[in-house]
Amino acid sequence: MARRAQGGGTRRLGPKARKTVQSVVGLLAEQYGGAVPPADLDPMGRVIYAILAEHAAVSHVKRALRTLRENAVDWNELRLHTVTEIERLLEGCRIKEAPVAASRIRALLQTCWDVLRHLELERLPDTPPEEIRLFIQGLLGAGAGALPPHLVEYITVVGGLDTAPPLGPGAVRMIDRIGIFADETPRGERRKLLAPAAGDPIAFHHLLHEHARKVCVTSAPRCGRCIVFEHCAHGQAQGTDGGAGAKAKKTKTAKAAKKAGGRKRTAGSRKATARGRKAARGG
């Protein structure tokens, strides 16, 4: 839970809540490290990755990102593609809601160009406040390509304007179910309170999004498969055996693999998991 510092100062997470957030992030990093975008991906590439990840599996997202880059010399050339052309590229990579993703990518690139006259989000800290305001306003009001608030938050993070984690619908759902905040803490304040415990804000976003997409779904959450069940007030209140069920499933899978002779992890999967752990720690 969040509480006020002594003397009525700024609110901060209590020790228990802070430890819970850190434990949850650590567990998710072990499971979904491969969902975090590569550290060497440029800021605009990271935002496009996040747009694609809204409604698609990680493997399809990575394939779609490769396809976009193969069909354009740079992001500016992709900007010159029509929404329909981008949509066709995404549909070939099994991106769900390809029309929405294509509209958002095209609007992002065009708005950035129209307002900032470049596509380098890393230059945002050197941009006049009025231009940043117009840029964000344009992203939120781009019609069919308008970005939801959490993706605009994502842009401010990758652009170096903010260090608080973006809060997508899945992250909000998980945080509410876990019980980090006991009151109706405003969204902006939640982000600030979570920042010290969340580690890398971009990793935090993708880890929670992936778990919410696969397990902590809106209706009928799959508590029996939840790896953070022991930290979830909602799951335990339902009387399920989430943690035990997940552990039993993992043990059964391990035994089956051993019986079949085992299956070695590839170098790529080991690197992906290690990258997720490092990113979750903010390293």
C-alpha positions in Angstrom: 0.0 0.0 0.0 1.0 3.6 -0.5 1.5 5.7 2.6 2.7 9.2 3.5 6.2 9.8 4.6 6.7 11.1 8.2 5.8 14.7 8.5 3.1 14.5 5.8 5.6 14.5 2.9 5.3 12.8 -0.5 3.5 9.5 -0.6 5.5 6.4 -1.2 5.0 2.7 -1.3 5.3 0.9 2.0 8.0 -1.7 2.4 5.6 -4.6 1.9 4.1 -3.2 -1.3 7.6 -2.3 -2.6 8.8 -5.8 -1.9 5.7 -7.3 -3.6 6.3 -5.2 -6.8 9.9 -6.2 -6.9 9.1 -9.9 -6.4 6.4 -9.9 -9.1 8.7 -8.2 -11.6 11.4 -10.7 -10.8 9.1 -13.7 -11.4 7.7 -12.2 -14.6 11.2 -11.6 -15.9 12.0 -15.2 -15.5 8.9 -16.2 -17.5 8.6 -13.5 -20.1 12.1 -12.1 -20.5 11.9 -12.6 -24.3 8.9 -10.1 -24.5 11.1 -7.2 -23.6 12.3 -5.4 -26.8 16.1 -5.6 -27.5 18.1 -2.9 -25.7 19.8 -1.9 -29.0 16.5 -1.1 -30.6 16.1 2.7 -31.2 13.4 4.6 -29.4 11.0 4.8 -32.4 11.5 1.1 -33.0 10.6 0.4 -29.4 7.3 2.4 -29.6 6.4 0.6 -32.8 7.2 -2.7 -31.1 4.9 -1.7 -28.2 2.1 -0.8 -30.7 2.4 -4.2 -32.3 2.5 -6.0 -29.0 -0.9 -4.7 -28.0 -2.7 -7.6 -29.7 -0.1 -10.1 -30.8 2.2 -12.8 -29.6 5.8 -11.9 -29.1 7.0 -14.1 -32.0 4.6 -12.3 -34.4 5.6 -8.9 -33.1 9.3 -9.6 -33.8 8.5 -10.9 -37.2 6.4 -7.9 -38.1 9.1 -5.5 -36.9 11.6 -7.2 -39.1 9.2 -7.1 -42.0 8.6 -3.4 -41.6 12.4 -2.7 -41.5 13.0 -4.9 -44.5 10.4 -2.9 -46.5 11.7 0.5 -45.7 15.2 2.0 -45.5 14.3 3.9 -42.3 11.3 5.0 -40.3 10.9 8.1 -42.6 10.5 5.8 -45.6 7.9 3.8 -43.7 6.1 7.1 -43.0 5.7 7.5 -46.7 3.8 4.2 -46.9 0.0 4.3 -46.8 -1.9 2.8 -44.0 -3.2 0.1 -46.3 0.4 -0.8 -47.3 1.5 -1.1 -43.7 -1.6 -3.1 -42.9 -0.8 -5.6 -45.6 2.7 -6.1 -44.2 1.3 -6.7 -40.7 -1.4 -9.1 -41.8 1.3 -11.2 -43.4 2.9 -11.5 -39.9 -0.4 -12.5 -38.2 -0.8 -9.3 -36.3 -4.3 -9.1 -34.8 -6.0 -5.8 -35.3 -3.6 -5.0 -38.1 -5.8 -2.1 -39.3 -5.6 -0.5 -35.9 -1.8 -1.1 -35.5 -1.2 0.2 -39.0 -3.2 3.4 -38.4 -1.3 4.0 -35.1 2.1 3.4 -36.6 1.4 5.7 -39.6 -0.1 8.4 -37.3 2.8 8.2 -34.9 5.4 8.7 -37.7 3.4 11.5 -39.4 2.6 13.4 -36.2 6.3 13.2 -35.1 7.4 14.6 -38.5 4.7 17.3 -38.7 5.4 18.7 -35.2 9.1 17.9 -34.6 10.4 17.7 -38.2 12.3 14.5 -37.4 11.6 11.0 -36.1 14.3 10.8 -33.4 12.4 10.4 -30.1 15.7 10.5 -28.2 15.9 14.2 -29.0 12.7 15.0 -27.0 14.6 16.3 -23.9 16.1 19.1 -26.1 12.7 20.0 -27.6 10.8 23.1 -26.4 7.9 22.3 -24.1 5.3 23.8 -26.4 6.4 21.5 -29.2 6.2 18.5 -26.9 2.7 19.6 -25.8 1.6 19.8 -29.5 3.2 16.4 -30.2 1.4 14.6 -27.4 -1.8 16.4 -28.2 -1.4 15.2 -31.8 -0.8 11.6 -30.8 -3.9 11.5 -28.6 -6.1 13.2 -31.2 -5.0 11.4 -34.4 -8.4 10.0 -35.3 -8.3 6.3 -36.1 -4.6 6.4 -35.4 -4.8 8.0 -32.0 -2.6 6.4 -29.3 -4.1 5.3 -26.0 -2.7 7.1 -22.9 -0.3 4.3 -21.9 1.4 4.3 -25.3 1.9 8.1 -25.0 3.4 7.4 -21.5 5.6 4.8 -23.2 6.9 7.5 -25.7 7.7 9.9 -22.9 9.8 7.1 -21.2 11.7 6.0 -24.3 12.2 9.6 -25.2 13.9 10.4 -21.9 11.2 12.7 -20.5 9.9 10.4 -17.8 11.1 7.4 -15.7 7.7 6.2 -14.3 6.4 3.0 -15.9 3.5 3.2 -18.4 0.3 1.7 -17.1 -1.6 -0.2 -19.8 -5.0 -1.8 -19.1 -3.3 -5.2 -18.3 -0.9 -3.6 -15.8 -3.7 -1.7 -14.1 -5.7 -4.9 -13.9 -2.8 -6.8 -12.3 -1.9 -4.1 -9.9 -5.6 -3.8 -8.8 -5.9 -7.6 -8.3 -2.6 -7.9 -6.5 -3.8 -5.1 -4.2 -0.8 -2.7 -4.3 -3.1 0.3 -3.8 -5.9 0.2 -1.3 -7.5 3.4 -2.4 -8.4 5.1 -5.7 -5.0 6.5 -6.2 -4.9 8.7 -9.4 -3.1 7.2 -12.4 -0.3 9.7 -12.5 0.5 9.2 -8.8 0.4 5.4 -9.2 3.1 5.7 -11.8 5.3 7.8 -9.6 4.8 5.6 -6.6 5.6 2.4 -8.6 8.7 3.8 -10.3 11.3 3.1 -7.5 10.2 -0.5 -7.2 9.4 -1.3 -10.9 13.0 -1.3 -12.2 13.3 -0.6 -15.9 9.9 1.0 -16.8 9.9 -0.4 -20.3 10.6 -3.9 -19.1 7.9 -3.4 -16.4 5.3 -2.5 -19.1 6.1 -5.5 -21.3 6.3 -8.1 -18.5 3.0 -7.1 -17.0 1.3 -6.8 -20.4 2.4 -10.2 -21.4 1.2 -11.9 -18.2 -2.1 -10.0 -18.4 -2.6 -11.0 -22.0 -1.9 -14.7 -21.3 -3.0 -15.3 -17.7 -4.5 -12.4 -15.9 -7.2 -11.8 -18.5 -10.2 -9.5 -18.0 -12.8 -12.2 -17.3 -12.1 -15.6 -15.8 -8.4 -15.1 -15.0 -6.4 -18.3 -15.2 -5.3 -18.3 -11.6 -4.3 -21.9 -11.8 -1.5 -21.0 -14.2 -0.4 -17.8 -12.4 3.2 -17.6 -11.3 2.6 -14.6 -9.1 -0.4 -16.1 -7.4 1.2 -16.0 -3.9 1.3 -12.2 -4.2 -2.3 -11.8 -5.6 -5.0 -10.8 -3.1 -7.7 -11.3 -5.7 -6.6 -14.8 -6.7 -6.3 -16.0 -3.1 -9.7 -14.5 -2.3 -11.2 -16.7 -5.0 -10.0 -19.8 -3.1 -8.2 -21.2 -6.1 -4.9 -23.2 -5.9 -3.2 -20.9 -8.3 0.3 -21.1 -7.0 0.1 -24.8 -6.3 -1.5 -25.5 -9.6 1.2 -23.5 -11.5 3.9 -25.3 -9.6 2.4 -28.7 -10.2 2.1 -28.0 -13.9 5.7 -26.9 -14.0 6.8 -30.1 -12.2 4.7 -32.3 -14.5 6.2 -30.6 -17.6 9.8 -31.0 -16.2 9.2 -34.7 -15.5 7.8 -35.2 -19.0 10.8 -33.5 -20.6 13.2 -35.6 -18.5 11.4 -38.8 -19.5 11.7 -37.8 -23.2 15.4 -37.2 -22.9 15.2 -33.6 -22.0 15.3 -30.6 -24.3 18.1 -28.2 -24.2 17.3 -24.5 -24.3 18.7 -22.7 -27.2 21.3 -19.9 -26.8 18.7 -17.5 -28.1 16.2 -18.4 -25.4 18.9 -18.2 -22.7 19.9 -14.7 -23.9 16.3 -13.6 -24.0 15.6 -14.6 -20.4 18.9 -13.1 -19.2 18.0 -9.9 -21.0 14.6 -9.8 -19.3 16.1 -10.3 -15.9 18.7 -7.5 -16.5 16.0 -5.1 -17.8 13.7 -5.8 -14.9 16.5 -4.9 -12.5 17.0 -1.7 -14.5 20.5 -2.7 -15.5 
